[in-house]
């Protein structure tokens, strides 16, 4: 059977399955807790937005309690998979440098399928929501979203040898992620209305199965495993996997370590602000005064696709005339403007228009990934993206915990407080990238650093 070096279909299928299931899972948990709070099944049996806006009504306080409970449950659910997902993100992506990239793509897909099966069984048999903790832990040991993304970017780094085109290739696969999430967002609302929560889970389950089959039978491996390489289960193999990230910094020059360190810090701080705010959008839109139903939530997610398309076009155009660092600064400024607008959005039209200032907000992460990828050697790509994936998983989990906790505390007096906090936190990566420019960081330094490492290896 002919195989292909096309990771984009895998990214599209996995992201669509993940993002179509996230609103379904989030709203299912919310409505199950609503059912427990009000002792009624009405919220699960129709498509009406059950949202109380009269603050003098006792139901308004109950509604806020459901918001807090759903937020805290989501926090503990994500934290339960934190440690295993961190460990596997570090192992699986670094493993790919010498043993192949497919493992970091296959195992997270299996983990996603297990999670969906757990939700499906919980919905069909009215199992306690605590059952979901078991699936979260088990799926964590199979990797997670960060592991999958790290594997995809490592795969692209293996293919994209031209340094000038690396920005565009990484931005393109990031756009695939965003477009898939947008289409999934608008689809999820109609799926819930048409099929209900129970049957909605079958759609992402089928997609995960298709992805698993594609990875096994159609995807060509970019890293050929040598017959002399050590098994990952051996003592030497385990040392090889864990030493990759360490050697990435140990043998680097001071300037290279400084550039990678600053970029990693900027990447994590922007991810913290970005992901923390995005994770609250569904709860924020379900609550008063917006009181969105599943269809409106889906349309809001679909409009977010414009951010990824606009960001890809921005990277494609700006790369021709601007340094990478300036592209990152433009993207951060775009995020700050959009998220401040979201904090004060009180009408459906305003919340939809939030996506306009967010048009270039998806540029910083792929461009910073590309900047770091340009610094390291070809045989260090997996170690680099393993480090990024591990930090991304840690930052993502901590972000959800922090922002959901803050949201639960502030939802009664100002639901948009977390969005303003996100905007303020973005000043950190903005300052770090500006420091890179002030210390004389130049695009050509990437090539010099790589050549420096190559010549060092030849001399030794």
C-alpha positions in Angstrom: 0.0 0.0 0.0 1.4 3.4 -1.0 2.2 5.7 1.8 2.3 9.5 2.0 4.3 12.2 3.8 1.1 14.2 4.5 0.6 15.0 8.2 -2.0 17.7 7.4 -4.9 15.2 7.1 -4.0 13.7 10.5 -3.9 17.1 12.1 -7.2 18.0 10.5 -9.0 14.8 11.6 -7.5 14.8 15.2 -8.2 18.5 15.8 -11.7 18.3 14.4 -12.5 15.3 16.6 -10.9 17.0 19.6 -12.6 20.4 19.1 -16.0 19.0 18.2 -16.0 17.0 21.4 -14.8 19.8 23.7 -18.0 21.8 23.5 -20.1 18.6 23.8 -18.2 17.5 26.8 -18.2 20.9 28.4 -21.9 21.4 27.9 -22.7 17.9 29.0 -20.9 18.4 32.3 -22.6 21.8 32.7 -26.1 20.4 32.1 -25.5 17.3 34.3 -24.6 19.6 37.1 -27.6 21.8 36.3 -29.8 18.7 36.5 -28.3 17.9 39.9 -28.7 21.5 41.2 -32.4 21.9 40.1 -33.4 18.2 40.2 -34.8 18.4 36.6 -34.0 17.0 33.3 -35.4 19.9 31.3 -31.9 21.3 30.5 -31.0 18.1 28.8 -34.2 17.5 26.9 -34.6 20.7 24.8 -32.6 23.3 22.9 -33.6 26.4 24.9 -30.9 28.4 26.7 -31.6 28.0 30.4 -30.1 31.2 31.6 -31.4 33.5 34.3 -30.6 37.2 34.0 -32.7 38.6 36.9 -30.2 38.9 39.7 -33.1 39.1 42.3 -34.3 35.6 41.3 -33.0 32.7 43.4 -32.4 30.8 40.2 -29.7 33.4 39.3 -27.7 32.4 42.4 -28.2 28.6 41.6 -27.0 29.3 38.1 -23.8 30.9 39.3 -23.3 27.9 41.6 -23.5 25.6 38.6 -21.0 27.8 36.8 -18.6 27.5 39.7 -19.1 23.7 40.1 -18.5 23.1 36.4 -15.4 25.3 36.4 -13.9 23.5 39.4 -14.7 20.0 38.0 -13.0 20.9 34.7 -10.0 22.1 36.7 -9.6 18.9 38.7 -10.3 16.7 35.6 -7.4 18.4 33.7 -5.1 18.2 36.7 -5.7 14.5 37.1 -4.0 13.9 33.7 -1.3 16.4 34.2 1.6 14.3 35.5 1.2 11.3 33.0 0.7 13.7 30.1 3.8 15.7 31.0 5.9 12.5 31.2 4.6 11.1 27.9 5.0 14.4 26.1 8.7 14.4 27.0 9.2 10.8 26.1 7.2 10.3 22.9 8.3 13.3 21.0 11.9 13.0 21.9 11.6 9.3 21.1 10.9 10.3 17.5 14.5 11.6 16.7 15.8 8.0 16.5 12.8 5.7 16.5 10.2 7.5 14.3 7.4 10.1 14.6 4.4 7.9 14.3 4.3 6.8 17.9 3.7 10.5 19.1 0.8 10.7 16.6 -0.8 7.3 17.2 -0.9 7.0 21.0 -2.6 10.4 21.6 -5.3 9.4 19.0 -5.9 6.2 20.9 -6.1 8.2 24.2 -8.6 10.6 22.6 -10.8 7.6 21.6 -10.7 6.2 25.1 -11.8 9.6 26.5 -14.8 9.8 24.2 -15.8 6.2 25.0 -15.8 7.2 28.7 -18.0 10.2 28.1 -20.3 8.1 25.9 -20.7 5.4 28.6 -21.3 8.1 31.2 -24.0 9.7 29.1 -25.8 6.4 28.2 -25.8 4.8 31.6 -26.0 7.9 33.7 -22.7 7.0 35.4 -21.2 9.4 38.0 -19.1 12.1 36.5 -16.2 11.0 38.7 -15.7 8.1 36.2 -14.2 10.6 33.8 -11.2 10.9 36.1 -10.1 7.3 35.3 -10.2 8.0 31.6 -8.3 11.2 32.0 -5.5 9.5 33.8 -5.3 6.6 31.4 -5.4 8.9 28.4 -2.7 11.0 29.9 -0.3 7.9 29.9 -1.0 7.7 26.1 0.1 11.3 25.5 -2.3 14.1 24.9 -2.9 17.1 22.6 0.5 18.6 23.3 2.2 15.3 22.4 0.3 15.1 19.2 1.0 18.7 18.3 4.7 18.1 19.1 4.8 15.1 16.9 3.2 16.9 14.0 5.6 19.9 14.2 8.5 17.5 14.4 7.2 15.7 11.3 7.0 19.1 9.5 10.5 20.0 10.6 11.8 16.8 9.1 10.2 17.7 5.8 10.7 21.5 5.6 14.4 21.8 5.0 14.3 25.4 3.6 14.6 27.7 6.6 12.9 30.6 4.7 9.8 28.5 4.2 9.6 27.0 7.6 7.5 29.8 9.0 4.9 29.3 6.3 4.8 25.5 6.7 4.4 25.6 10.5 1.9 28.5 10.2 0.0 26.4 7.6 -0.4 23.4 9.9 -1.4 25.8 12.7 -4.0 27.2 10.3 -5.2 23.6 9.7 -5.6 23.3 13.5 -7.6 26.5 13.6 -9.8 25.9 10.7 -10.6 22.4 12.0 -11.5 23.8 15.4 -13.7 26.4 13.8 -15.6 24.0 11.6 -15.9 21.7 14.6 -17.2 24.5 16.8 -20.1 25.3 14.5 -20.8 21.7 13.9 -21.0 20.8 17.6 -24.0 23.0 18.2 -26.1 21.5 15.4 -24.9 18.0 16.4 -26.1 18.5 20.0 -29.5 19.8 18.8 -30.0 17.1 16.2 -28.6 14.1 18.1 -28.5 15.0 21.8 -25.5 14.5 24.1 -25.5 10.7 24.0 -25.3 10.1 20.3 -23.1 13.2 19.6 -20.1 11.4 21.1 -20.2 8.8 18.3 -18.9 11.4 15.7 -15.5 12.1 17.3 -15.2 8.4 18.1 -15.5 7.5 14.5 -13.0 10.2 13.5 -10.4 9.0 16.0 -10.7 5.5 14.5 -10.2 6.9 11.0 -7.1 8.8 12.2 -5.6 5.7 13.8 -6.1 3.7 10.6 -4.5 6.5 8.6 -1.4 6.7 10.8 -0.9 3.0 10.8 -1.4 2.2 7.1 -1.0 5.4 5.1 1.5 7.7 6.8 5.1 7.3 5.8 7.7 7.5 8.5 10.3 10.4 8.1 12.8 8.9 10.5 14.1 5.5 9.6 15.0 3.4 12.6 18.4 1.8 12.4 18.8 -1.8 13.1 21.6 -0.9 15.5 19.6 1.6 17.5 18.7 0.7 21.1 15.2 -0.4 22.1 13.4 2.3 24.0 12.6 -0.2 26.7 16.3 -0.9 27.3 18.5 0.9 29.7 20.4 2.6 26.9 17.2 3.5 25.1 15.6 5.1 28.2 18.8 7.1 28.7 18.8 8.1 25.1 15.2 9.4 25.2 15.7 11.4 28.4 19.1 12.8 27.5 17.9 14.4 24.3 16.5 17.5 25.9 19.4 17.7 28.3 22.0 17.6 25.5 20.1 20.1 23.5 21.1 22.7 26.1 24.3 21.1 27.4 26.2 21.3 24.1 24.8 24.6 23.0 26.7 27.9 23.0 25.7 30.6 25.5 24.0 32.7 22.8 22.0 29.7 21.6 20.9 28.8 25.1 19.9 32.4 25.7 17.9 32.7 22.5 16.1 29.3 23.1 15.5 30.1 26.8 14.0 33.5 26.1 11.8 32.1 23.2 10.6 29.3 25.4 9.7 31.7 28.2 7.9 34.0 25.8 6.1 31.0 24.2 4.9 29.7 27.6 3.8 33.1 28.9 1.8 33.9 25.8 0.3 30.4 25.8 -0.7 30.8 29.4 -2.6 34.1 28.6 -4.0 32.8 25.4 -5.2 29.3 26.4 -6.5 30.4 29.8 -8.9 32.9 28.2 -10.0 30.7 25.4 -10.8 27.8 27.8 -13.4 30.1 29.5 -15.2 31.2 26.3 -17.9 28.5 26.5 -18.8 29.1 30.2 -18.7 32.9 29.6 -21.0 32.6 26.6 -23.4 30.3 28.5 -23.7 32.8 31.3 -25.7 36.0 31.5 -25.9 38.5 29.9 -25.0 36.6 26.7 -27.0 33.4 27.5 -25.9 31.6 24.2 -27.4 28.3 23.2 -25.3 25.5 21.6 -25.8 26.9 18.0 -24.6 30.4 18.9 -21.6 28.9 20.7 -20.9 26.9 17.6 -21.1 30.0 15.4 -18.8 31.9 17.8 -16.2 29.1 17.5 -16.6 29.1 13.7 -15.9 32.8 13.5 -12.7 32.1 15.4 -11.5 30.3 12.3 -11.0 33.7 10.8 -8.2 34.3 13.3 -6.3 31.3 12.1 -6.8 32.1 8.4 -5.9 35.7 8.9 -2.9 34.7 11.0 -1.7 32.3 8.2 -2.1 35.0 5.6 -0.3 37.5 7.9 2.6 35.1 8.4 2.8 34.5 4.7 2.9 38.2 3.9 4.8 39.5 6.8 7.6 36.9 6.5 8.6 38.6 3.2 9.3 42.0 4.8 9.6 41.6 8.6 11.7 39.8 11.1 10.0 36.9 12.9 10.2 38.9 16.2 8.1 41.7 14.7 5.5 39.3 13.5 5.2 37.9 17.0 4.8 41.5 18.4 2.0 42.2 16.0 0.2 39.0 17.0 0.4 39.7 20.7 -1.0 43.2 20.1 -3.8 41.7 18.2 -4.6 39.3 21.1 -4.5 42.1 23.7 -7.0 44.3 21.7 -9.4 41.4 21.1 -9.5 40.0 24.6 -10.0 43.4 26.2 -13.0 43.8 23.9 -14.3 40.4 25.0 -14.1 41.4 28.6 -16.7 44.1 28.2 -18.9 42.3 25.6 -22.5 42.2 26.8 -24.4 41.6 23.5 -24.3 38.8 20.9 -23.1 41.2 18.2 -20.3 42.5 20.2 -19.1 39.1 21.2 -19.1 38.0 17.6 -17.2 41.1 16.6 -14.5 40.3 19.1 -13.0 38.1 16.4 -12.1 41.1 14.2 -9.3 42.5 16.5 -8.2 38.9 17.1 -7.5 38.5 13.4 -3.7 38.1 13.8 -3.7 36.7 17.3 -2.7 33.1 16.2 0.6 34.3 14.7 2.9 34.3 17.8 2.9 30.5 18.7 3.7 29.1 15.2 6.3 31.8 14.5 8.0 31.2 17.8 8.0 27.5 17.1 9.6 28.2 13.8 12.2 30.5 15.4 13.2 27.8 17.8 13.3 25.1 15.2 15.7 27.2 13.1 18.1 27.4 15.9 18.7 23.7 16.4 20.1 20.9 14.2 18.1 18.4 12.3 18.7 15.6 14.7 17.6 17.9 17.6 14.1 18.7 16.3 12.4 16.0 18.3 14.2 16.9 21.5 13.2 20.6 20.9 9.6 19.8 20.2 9.6 17.4 23.1 10.7 20.2 25.4 8.0 22.5 23.9 5.3 19.8 24.2 6.2 19.1 27.8 6.2 22.8 28.7 3.0 23.3 26.6 1.2 20.5 28.5 2.3 21.9 31.9 1.4 25.4 31.0 -1.9 24.4 29.5 -3.0 22.4 32.5 -1.8 25.0 35.0 -3.6 27.7 32.9 -6.9 25.9 33.1 -6.5 25.4 36.8 -5.6 29.0 37.5 -8.1 30.7 35.1 -11.0 28.4 36.1 -10.3 29.0 39.8 -10.2 32.8 39.2 -13.3 32.7 37.1 -15.1 30.8 39.8 -14.2 33.5 42.3 -14.9 36.5 40.1 -18.0 35.3 38.1 -20.5 36.9 40.6 -19.1 40.4 40.3 -17.3 40.6 36.9 -17.2 37.6 34.6 -14.8 39.3 32.2 -12.0 39.8 34.8 -10.1 36.8 33.5 -10.0 38.3 30.0 -8.4 41.5 31.4 -5.9 39.4 33.3 -5.0 37.6 30.1 -4.4 40.9 28.4 -2.2 42.1 31.2 -0.2 38.9 31.3 0.6 39.3 27.6 2.8 42.2 28.5 5.4 39.6 29.6 6.0 37.9 26.3 5.7 41.3 24.6 8.6 42.5 26.8 10.7 39.3 26.3 10.5 39.5 22.5 11.4 43.2 22.7 14.5 42.2 24.7 15.5 39.8 21.9 15.4 42.7 19.5 17.3 45.0 21.9 20.2 42.5 22.4 20.8 42.4 18.7 18.9 39.3 17.8 18.9 38.9 14.0 17.3 36.3 11.7 20.7 35.4 10.2 21.8 34.3 13.7 19.8 31.2 13.3 21.9 29.9 10.4 25.1 31.0 12.1 24.2 29.1 15.2 23.4 25.9 13.3 26.6 26.2 11.3 28.5 26.8 14.5 27.2 23.6 16.0 27.9 21.7 12.8 31.5 22.8 12.7 32.0 22.0 16.4 30.8 18.4 15.7 33.2 18.1 12.7 36.2 19.3 14.7 35.4 16.9 17.6 
